[in-house]
Amino acid sequence: MLVATKDGTCRECGGQLKIVDVDDATMTVECLECGDNYPVEPDAFGDGCMTYYAEVALRGESDEDEEDW
């Protein structure tokens, strides 16, 4: 799932982030520009865990599902 740039960008280069994994305590994001990969808190994007964390945790993150998002 892609993170809207208005909600958050890469801490290294400012590029767009993609959520690549989620567990009960963190989400792992990867920058589409520089490839940096790091964990963030579920509320890292200021959405109260309702937009990104809940969506990815409920659906699961996989490349096959992404085109449906």
Secondary structure, 3 states (H helix, E strand, C coil): CECCCCCCCCCCCCCCEEEEEECCCCEEEEECCCCCEEEECCCCCCCCCCCHHHHHHHHCCCHHHHCCC
